[in-house]
Amino acid sequence: MRKIVVALGGNALGHTPEDQIEKVKHAVKPIVDLVMEGNEVILAHGNGPQVGMINLSFETSHQVNEHNPEMPFPECGAMSQGYIGYHLQNALIKELRDRGMSQQVATVVTQVEVAENDSAFQHPTKPIGRFYDLETANELESTKGYTMVEDASRGYRRVVASPKPINIVELDIIKTLVDAGHLVITVGGGGIPVVKKGNHYDGVAAVIDKDFASAKLADLLNADMLVILTAVDKVKINFNKPNEISLDEIKISEMNKYIQEGHFLKGSMLPKIEAAKTFVEGKQGRIAIIASLELAKDALEGKSGTRIIN
């Protein structure tokens, strides 16, 4: 039996609750395929579209009616974990039961610790929320302390930090559920970013990359594999060029060379590769796979995807 952390992209889950209910019916099928193969599966997921929707809803309602609250960003992340987990749980349970399996499914609303002195807090880069005109953006900077940047000439958006995960607060609970044979959904959206303050944790306005959080989870659980599911079947170099090459299996040393040569975009494939590297480098024998959702089972059998090894 292999212990596998699977990271599911937030865009595979839809942009509205109705859309998500339909999309997760298909998204869970390859996950259950892995369970049926006898693997111990822990599921992580993104939340970019979903947390943006929640944040925008509270922003808009507050502007319309001052008695409606503004919702802090960590709380928006917690809400997204709850409602995405609810839909995934229902879809997974149905798929498991349809295949004659009795495994239970649970979502853990998960806090992920970051360092208060992480340099990312000095250079926020992750856009969230709606677009504003320049005048409103300046007002938000002066009244709320937001960092606002122009985004592709479409207006100004708030940006927050994207610090690296250093620990998972609910790790022991996750381990207990996994050891009991349950399918656990955790570190949703990269987790709720928190900093440790004595005996408690404070939420911070930040977004942890879900692939880095998934890699940290896989490391702390001492998983055998990290599987990052995305929209492409393999990692490619010379992407979208006549000399494009798909990578089947690659060692860390070779991947480092491709990173230095600038083959991977910062906003898309690069974080997935860097997250995979951190997991594989943690212990000899570990494997990370980057593959498409639909071909997850084939990827584990070496028929698809890109395998990253030591």
C-alpha positions in Angstrom: 0.0 0.0 0.0 1.3 3.4 -1.0 0.5 6.6 0.9 -0.3 9.3 -1.7 -1.1 13.0 -1.3 -3.1 14.2 -4.3 -3.2 17.9 -5.0 -6.3 18.9 -7.1 -6.3 22.3 -8.8 -9.0 24.8 -7.8 -10.0 25.4 -11.4 -11.1 21.8 -11.7 -13.8 22.6 -9.2 -15.8 25.3 -11.1 -16.5 28.9 -10.3 -20.0 28.7 -8.8 -21.6 26.3 -6.3 -23.8 24.8 -9.0 -20.9 24.4 -11.4 -18.8 22.9 -8.7 -21.4 20.2 -7.8 -21.3 19.0 -11.4 -17.5 19.2 -11.8 -16.6 17.3 -8.7 -18.7 14.3 -9.8 -16.1 13.9 -12.6 -13.1 15.1 -10.6 -13.4 12.4 -7.9 -13.5 9.5 -10.3 -9.7 9.3 -10.8 -9.3 9.9 -7.0 -11.4 6.8 -6.3 -9.5 4.9 -8.9 -6.4 5.4 -6.8 -8.3 4.2 -3.7 -9.5 1.1 -5.4 -5.9 0.2 -6.3 -5.3 -0.1 -2.6 -3.6 3.2 -2.0 -3.9 5.4 1.1 -5.1 8.7 -0.5 -5.0 12.1 1.2 -6.7 14.8 -0.9 -5.6 18.5 -1.1 -7.2 21.1 -3.4 -6.9 24.7 -4.6 -9.5 27.4 -4.0 -8.5 30.4 -6.2 -11.8 31.0 -7.9 -13.8 30.0 -4.9 -12.1 32.2 -2.3 -12.1 35.1 -4.7 -15.9 34.7 -5.1 -16.4 34.7 -1.3 -14.2 37.7 -0.8 -15.9 39.6 -3.5 -19.4 38.8 -2.2 -18.5 40.3 1.2 -16.8 43.3 -0.3 -19.8 44.1 -2.4 -22.4 43.6 0.3 -20.4 45.8 2.6 -20.3 48.6 0.0 -24.1 48.3 -0.5 -24.9 48.2 3.2 -22.5 49.3 5.8 -24.2 47.0 8.4 -23.0 43.9 6.4 -19.5 42.9 7.6 -16.2 43.0 5.8 -14.8 39.5 6.1 -11.1 39.1 6.8 -9.2 37.0 4.2 -8.3 34.1 6.5 -12.0 33.6 7.3 -12.8 33.6 3.6 -10.2 30.9 3.1 -11.8 28.9 6.0 -15.3 29.2 4.3 -13.9 28.0 1.0 -12.4 24.9 2.7 -15.8 24.1 4.2 -17.9 24.4 1.1 -15.4 22.8 -1.3 -14.9 20.0 1.3 -18.7 19.5 1.5 -19.1 19.1 -2.2 -16.0 16.8 -2.5 -17.2 14.7 0.5 -20.6 14.1 -1.1 -19.2 13.3 -4.5 -16.5 11.0 -3.1 -18.9 9.1 -0.9 -21.3 8.5 -3.8 -18.5 7.3 -6.1 -17.1 5.0 -3.3 -20.6 3.5 -2.6 -21.4 3.1 -6.3 -18.2 1.0 -6.5 -19.2 -1.0 -3.4 -16.7 0.6 -1.0 -17.5 1.6 2.6 -14.6 4.1 3.2 -15.5 7.3 5.1 -14.5 10.8 4.0 -13.8 13.8 6.2 -12.7 17.4 5.6 -10.4 19.0 8.1 -10.5 22.8 8.1 -6.7 23.2 8.2 -4.5 26.0 9.4 -1.0 26.1 7.9 1.7 27.9 9.8 4.0 30.4 8.1 6.9 32.4 9.4 6.0 36.0 10.4 9.4 37.1 9.0 8.9 35.4 5.6 10.3 37.7 3.0 7.1 37.3 1.0 5.3 39.7 3.4 7.6 42.4 2.2 6.7 41.8 -1.5 3.1 40.7 -1.8 2.3 39.4 -5.3 -0.9 37.3 -5.2 -3.9 39.2 -6.6 -7.2 38.8 -4.8 -10.7 40.3 -5.1 -12.1 42.7 -7.6 -10.7 45.4 -9.9 -10.8 49.1 -8.9 -10.1 52.4 -10.5 -7.0 54.3 -9.5 -8.8 56.7 -7.1 -10.5 53.9 -5.2 -7.2 51.9 -5.1 -5.4 54.9 -3.6 -8.2 55.3 -1.0 -8.0 51.6 0.0 -4.2 51.9 0.4 -4.5 54.9 2.7 -7.6 53.7 4.7 -7.1 50.0 5.0 -3.3 49.6 4.4 -3.9 47.3 1.3 -1.2 46.9 -1.3 -2.8 47.7 -4.7 -1.2 47.0 -8.1 -2.3 47.5 -11.7 -3.3 44.2 -13.2 -3.0 43.8 -17.0 -4.4 47.3 -17.7 -7.8 46.1 -16.4 -7.6 48.2 -13.2 -6.1 47.9 -9.8 -6.3 44.9 -7.5 -5.2 44.1 -4.0 -2.2 41.8 -3.7 -1.3 39.7 -0.6 1.8 37.7 0.3 2.4 34.1 -0.7 4.6 32.8 2.1 6.0 29.2 2.3 4.4 26.7 4.7 6.5 25.6 7.7 4.0 23.4 9.6 0.4 22.1 9.6 -1.4 22.8 12.8 -3.9 19.9 12.6 -1.3 17.4 11.5 -1.9 14.9 14.4 -5.6 14.9 13.7 -5.0 14.3 10.0 -2.6 11.4 10.9 -5.2 9.8 13.2 -7.9 9.9 10.5 -5.5 8.5 7.8 -4.2 5.7 10.1 -7.9 4.8 10.8 -8.4 4.2 7.0 -10.4 7.3 6.2 -10.1 9.5 3.1 -9.1 12.9 4.3 -9.5 16.3 2.5 -7.1 18.8 4.0 -4.9 21.9 3.4 -7.7 23.2 1.1 -6.5 26.3 -0.9 -3.0 25.9 0.7 -4.5 26.1 4.2 -5.5 29.0 6.3 -2.3 31.0 6.7 -1.5 31.5 10.4 1.5 32.7 12.5 2.2 31.2 15.9 1.8 33.6 18.9 2.6 31.8 22.1 -0.2 29.2 22.6 -2.4 30.4 19.8 -2.3 31.2 16.1 -3.3 34.4 14.3 -4.7 34.4 10.8 -2.9 36.6 8.3 -4.0 38.0 4.9 -2.0 35.8 2.6 -2.3 32.9 0.2 -0.2 29.8 0.5 0.4 28.0 -2.8 -1.6 24.8 -2.6 1.2 22.8 -4.2 3.7 23.9 -1.6 1.2 23.1 1.1 0.5 19.7 -0.4 4.3 19.0 -0.6 4.7 20.0 3.1 1.7 17.8 4.0 3.2 14.9 2.1 6.6 15.4 3.7 5.1 15.5 7.3 3.0 12.4 6.6 6.0 10.7 5.1 4.0 9.9 2.0 5.5 7.7 -0.7 4.2 9.9 -3.5 3.0 13.5 -4.2 0.6 13.7 -7.2 -0.1 17.2 -8.6 -3.0 17.1 -11.0 -3.3 19.9 -13.5 -4.6 20.7 -17.0 -1.7 19.2 -18.9 -0.6 15.5 -19.3 3.1 16.1 -18.9 5.7 18.8 -18.0 7.2 20.3 -21.2 10.3 22.2 -22.1 10.3 24.6 -25.0 6.6 24.9 -24.3 4.5 25.9 -27.4 7.6 26.0 -29.6 8.5 23.8 -32.6 11.0 22.0 -30.5 8.7 21.3 -27.6 9.6 18.1 -25.6 7.4 16.3 -23.1 9.3 14.9 -20.0 8.5 11.4 -18.9 10.8 10.8 -16.0 13.4 13.3 -14.8 15.9 13.6 -12.0 16.1 16.6 -9.7 19.5 17.6 -11.1 18.1 17.7 -14.7 15.1 19.6 -13.5 17.3 22.2 -11.8 19.0 22.8 -15.1 15.7 23.4 -16.9 14.6 25.8 -14.2 17.8 27.8 -14.6 17.2 27.9 -18.3 13.8 29.5 -17.7 11.6 26.8 -19.2 8.8 27.1 -16.7 6.5 30.1 -16.1 6.3 31.5 -12.6 2.6 31.7 -12.5 1.8 28.2 -13.7 4.2 25.3 -14.0 7.2 26.6 -11.9 5.5 26.4 -8.5 4.3 22.9 -9.2 7.9 21.8 -10.1 9.4 23.6 -7.1 6.9 22.0 -4.8 7.5 18.5 -6.2 11.3 19.1 -5.7 10.9 20.0 -2.0 9.0 16.7 -1.4 11.3 14.5 -3.4 14.5 16.0 -1.9 13.2 15.3 1.6 13.9 11.5 1.6 15.4 9.0 -0.8 12.9 6.9 -2.7 10.1 9.5 -2.9 8.4 10.2 -6.2 6.4 13.2 -7.4 4.1 13.1 -10.4 2.7 16.0 -12.4 -0.1 14.8 -14.6 -3.6 15.6 -15.9 -6.6 14.8 -13.7 -8.2 12.5 -16.2 -5.0 10.4 -16.5 -4.2 10.1 -12.8 -4.4 6.3 -12.7 -2.3 6.0 -15.9 0.3 8.4 -14.4 0.7 6.1 -11.3 1.3 3.2 -13.7 4.0 5.2 -15.6 1.8 5.5 -18.7 1.3 9.3 -18.5 2.5 12.3 -16.5 6.0 13.4 -15.6 7.7 11.6 -12.7 10.3 13.5 -10.7 12.8 11.4 -8.8 16.1 11.9 -6.9 
